[in-house]
Amino acid sequence: MLKKKIFMNLNDCLNSSLQSYSILVFNLSNDQIGERGTSDLASALANCTNLTNLTLDLTANLIDEKCALVLGTALEKCSNLSNFTLNLCYNRIGAIGASGLGTSLAKCKNLSNLTLGLNENKMYDEDVSALGSALAISTNLLNLTLILYSNLIGDKGASDLSSALARCINLSDLTLDLSYNQIGAIGASNLICSTFGKCTNLSNLTLKLSYNNIDGIGGLSFNFTLAKCTNLSNLTLDLGCNFIGQEGASGLGFVLSQQSNLSNLALHVDENQIGPVGALGLGFTLAKFTNLQNLALNLQLNQINPSEKLKVKSKCLKSKRLVIFKIF
């Protein structure tokens, strides 16, 4: 069996026999393939019963909900698929397309690693809720990346998505990018509480919530949830450009200090109105990490002068096992 094939345009794909490949990569971004092209591509993929790894870049291709459903139906027939990356940014798949695509992927019982790029899709709450409901039945997923930045997702969408992801109990690696949306304190709180309170097998977590509307209450919601992630060793948390304030920063630092197995932490709280008092409180609690080896702390645009930032740095450097430390 041939191992891998990369296609840069749709015609080459349609003129090739794909059944003999186990790894396929389609770089078809900005090809404007539309409904007809998606249908042709789906027909070709439906015959790839030996396929285990698939990368499909369909950025900016005039793909609507009907196209998404056609594509999903074809993917159901790829029964051996275990690794799948699908980039559908700059399209308009809608709630029906998101739900149908997610339901189809759930039928791929061997799928363990999934990356979905749905940024810049004008997705509303109902769209991401539909996607989440479908992904909730994908209980065999181990590694999941959802890229949903620059949409129109609010508190309800974030809350529904979190409830769905909480059912993916075998996840060990999760990346969730919800930057540049409309999520407030309620959505952030529900997102954290439902998802990370139940995904107890997580060891690697990247959560991006920058440029939303999260205030101090949203920041404090971490206190009751991340503490349950006892296996967490690598965490990237981006809360930049929100409104968590001094109180939210202090609460966030407190709960992070309780992560006994955390060895790598990147924390972005830039432009959050935390001020020097909030920054010092954050530094004080970060110093309590017992196993932390690598720390990156972004405090930019928080009304903190150089001398105050130096005090925060001094606090953080008291962490006993810290090897690499960067402060911005």
C-alpha positions in Angstrom: 0.0 0.0 0.0 1.3 3.5 -0.9 1.8 5.6 2.2 1.2 9.3 1.5 0.0 11.6 -1.3 -0.3 15.4 -1.3 -2.7 17.2 -3.6 -2.5 21.0 -4.4 -5.6 21.2 -6.6 -8.9 19.4 -7.1 -8.3 18.2 -10.6 -5.2 16.3 -9.7 -7.2 14.6 -6.9 -10.1 13.6 -9.2 -7.7 12.2 -11.8 -5.9 9.9 -9.3 -6.8 6.6 -7.7 -6.9 7.3 -3.9 -7.8 3.9 -2.6 -4.3 2.7 -2.2 -3.2 5.5 0.1 -3.3 5.5 3.9 -2.3 9.2 4.3 -3.8 12.0 2.2 -3.2 15.7 2.3 -5.4 18.1 0.3 -4.2 21.8 0.2 -7.2 23.3 -1.6 -7.5 26.7 0.2 -9.0 29.5 -1.9 -9.8 27.2 -4.8 -13.5 28.3 -4.7 -14.6 24.7 -5.3 -18.2 25.4 -4.2 -21.0 22.8 -4.3 -19.8 21.0 -7.4 -16.2 20.6 -6.3 -17.2 19.5 -2.8 -19.5 16.8 -4.3 -16.7 15.5 -6.5 -14.2 15.5 -3.6 -16.7 13.7 -1.4 -17.2 11.0 -4.0 -13.5 10.4 -4.2 -13.0 10.3 -0.4 -15.9 7.8 0.0 -13.8 5.1 -1.7 -10.8 5.6 0.7 -11.6 2.8 3.0 -7.9 2.3 3.9 -7.4 5.9 4.9 -6.0 6.4 8.4 -4.7 10.0 8.2 -6.4 12.8 6.4 -5.6 16.6 6.2 -8.2 18.6 4.3 -7.7 22.4 3.9 -10.8 23.9 2.4 -10.3 27.5 3.5 -12.4 30.0 1.6 -14.1 27.6 -0.8 -17.7 28.8 -0.8 -18.8 25.8 1.3 -22.2 26.1 2.8 -24.3 23.7 5.0 -25.3 21.5 2.1 -21.6 21.0 1.1 -20.7 20.2 4.7 -23.4 17.5 4.9 -22.1 16.0 1.6 -18.6 16.0 2.9 -19.6 14.5 6.2 -21.5 11.6 4.5 -18.3 10.7 2.6 -16.2 10.8 5.7 -18.5 8.2 7.4 -17.2 5.6 4.9 -13.6 6.2 6.0 -14.0 3.7 8.7 -10.3 3.4 9.5 -9.7 7.1 9.9 -7.8 7.8 13.2 -6.2 11.2 12.5 -8.2 14.0 10.8 -7.5 17.7 10.3 -10.2 19.8 8.6 -9.9 23.5 7.9 -13.1 25.2 6.9 -12.4 28.7 7.9 -13.9 31.6 5.8 -16.9 29.5 4.8 -20.5 29.5 6.0 -21.5 26.0 7.1 -24.2 27.1 9.6 -25.9 25.1 12.3 -27.2 22.3 10.1 -23.7 21.9 8.5 -21.9 21.9 11.8 -24.3 19.4 13.4 -24.2 17.1 10.4 -20.5 17.2 10.1 -20.0 16.5 13.8 -22.5 13.6 13.7 -20.7 12.1 10.7 -17.3 12.3 12.5 -18.8 10.6 15.5 -19.5 7.6 13.3 -15.7 7.3 12.6 -15.2 5.0 15.6 -11.4 4.8 15.2 -11.0 8.6 15.2 -8.8 9.6 18.1 -7.1 12.8 17.0 -9.3 15.6 15.5 -8.5 19.2 14.5 -11.4 21.4 13.3 -10.7 24.9 12.0 -14.0 26.8 11.9 -12.8 30.3 12.5 -14.2 33.2 10.5 -17.4 31.3 9.8 -19.9 33.8 11.2 -21.0 31.0 13.6 -23.6 32.0 16.2 -24.6 30.3 19.5 -26.9 27.8 17.8 -24.2 26.8 15.3 -21.5 26.0 17.9 -24.2 24.3 20.1 -25.1 22.0 17.2 -21.5 21.2 16.7 -20.9 20.4 20.4 -24.0 18.2 20.6 -22.6 16.1 17.7 -19.0 15.9 19.1 -20.4 14.8 22.5 -20.9 11.3 21.2 -17.2 11.1 20.0 -16.2 9.4 23.3 -13.0 7.8 21.7 -11.3 11.1 21.1 -8.0 11.5 22.8 -6.7 14.7 21.2 -9.1 17.5 20.1 -8.4 21.0 18.7 -11.3 23.3 18.0 -10.4 26.6 16.4 -13.4 28.9 16.6 -12.0 32.4 16.9 -13.5 35.4 15.2 -17.1 34.2 15.2 -20.2 35.5 17.0 -20.3 33.1 19.9 -21.8 34.3 23.2 -22.5 32.9 26.6 -25.0 30.3 25.5 -22.8 28.9 22.7 -19.8 28.6 25.1 -22.0 27.0 27.8 -23.5 24.5 25.4 -20.1 23.6 24.0 -18.7 23.1 27.4 -21.5 20.7 28.4 -20.8 18.7 25.2 -17.1 18.5 25.7 -17.5 17.4 29.3 -18.8 14.1 27.8 -15.5 13.5 26.0 -14.1 11.9 29.1 -11.1 10.3 27.5 -9.5 13.5 26.3 -5.9 13.9 27.3 -5.0 16.9 25.0 -7.4 19.7 24.4 -6.9 23.0 22.5 -9.9 25.4 22.4 -9.6 28.7 20.7 -12.5 31.0 21.3 -10.7 34.3 21.0 -12.5 37.3 19.4 -16.0 36.2 20.3 -18.7 37.7 22.6 -18.3 35.5 25.7 -18.9 37.0 29.0 -18.5 35.9 32.7 -21.4 33.5 32.5 -20.1 31.7 29.4 -16.5 31.6 30.7 -17.6 30.2 34.0 -19.8 27.5 32.5 -17.1 26.7 30.0 -14.5 26.1 32.7 -16.8 24.4 35.2 -18.5 21.9 32.8 -15.6 21.0 30.7 -12.5 21.0 32.9 -14.3 19.8 36.0 -15.2 16.6 34.2 -12.3 16.0 31.7 -10.1 14.7 34.5 -7.7 12.9 32.2 -6.4 16.1 30.6 -2.7 16.4 30.7 -2.3 19.2 28.1 -4.7 22.1 27.9 -4.6 25.2 25.7 -7.5 27.6 26.3 -7.7 30.9 24.4 -10.3 33.4 25.4 -8.7 36.7 24.5 -10.8 39.6 23.2 -14.0 38.6 24.8 -16.1 40.2 27.6 -14.9 38.3 30.7 -14.8 40.3 33.9 -13.5 39.4 37.4 -16.3 36.9 38.0 -15.2 34.9 35.0 -11.6 34.9 36.1 -12.6 33.7 39.6 -14.6 30.8 38.1 -11.3 29.0 37.6 -11.1 28.5 41.3 -13.7 25.7 41.4 -12.7 23.8 38.3 -9.1 23.6 37.3 -8.4 22.1 40.7 -10.1 18.9 39.5 -7.6 18.5 36.7 -5.1 16.6 38.8 -3.3 15.1 35.8 -2.7 18.5 34.1 1.0 19.1 33.4 1.0 21.6 30.5 -1.2 24.6 30.5 -1.5 27.6 28.2 -4.2 30.1 29.3 -4.8 33.2 27.3 -7.2 35.7 28.9 -5.7 38.8 27.2 -7.8 41.8 26.5 -10.7 41.1 28.9 -11.8 42.7 32.2 -10.8 40.3 34.9 -9.4 43.0 37.1 -7.4 42.8 40.3 -9.8 40.4 42.1 -10.0 38.0 39.1 -6.2 37.9 38.8 -5.7 37.1 42.4 -8.3 34.3 42.3 -6.8 32.9 39.1 -3.3 32.8 40.7 -4.6 31.1 43.8 -6.2 28.1 41.9 -3.2 27.7 39.6 -0.9 27.4 42.5 -2.8 24.3 43.5 -1.9 22.4 40.4 0.7 20.1 41.9 1.6 18.4 38.7 1.9 21.5 36.5 5.3 21.7 35.0 4.8 24.2 32.1 2.6 27.3 32.3 2.0 30.1 29.8 -0.4 32.7 31.3 -1.6 35.7 29.3 -3.5 38.3 31.3 -2.4 41.3 29.3 -4.7 44.3 29.0 -7.0 43.2 31.8 -7.0 46.1 34.3 -5.3 44.0 37.0 -3.0 46.8 38.2 0.1 46.4 40.4 -1.8 45.0 43.3 -3.4 42.2 41.2 0.0 41.5 39.5 1.8 41.2 42.8 -0.9 38.9 44.2 -0.6 36.8 41.0 3.2 36.6 41.4 2.9 35.7 45.1 0.6 32.7 44.4 2.6 31.5 41.3 5.6 31.2 43.6 3.9 28.4 45.4 4.2 26.1 42.4 6.2 23.0 43.6 6.9 21.3 40.2 6.8 24.2 37.8 9.8 24.3 35.5 8.8 26.7 32.7 6.7 29.9 33.2 5.8 32.6 30.7 3.8 35.5 32.2 2.3 38.2 30.0 1.3 41.3 32.1 1.5 44.0 29.3 -0.8 47.0 29.3 -2.0 46.6 32.9 -0.8 49.9 34.3 2.2 48.3 35.9 5.5 50.2 35.8 9.0 48.6 35.5 9.7 48.6 39.2 6.4 46.9 40.0 7.0 44.3 37.3 10.4 43.6 38.8 8.7 42.9 42.1 6.4 40.4 40.4 9.4 38.8 38.8 11.1 38.5 42.2 8.1 36.7 43.6 7.8 34.3 40.7 11.5 33.4 40.9 10.9 31.9 44.4 9.3 28.9 42.7 11.7 26.2 43.7 12.2 24.2 40.5 11.7 27.0 38.0 14.3 26.7 35.2 12.9 29.0 32.5 11.0 32.2 33.3 9.8 34.9 30.9 7.8 38.0 31.9 6.3 40.5 29.4 
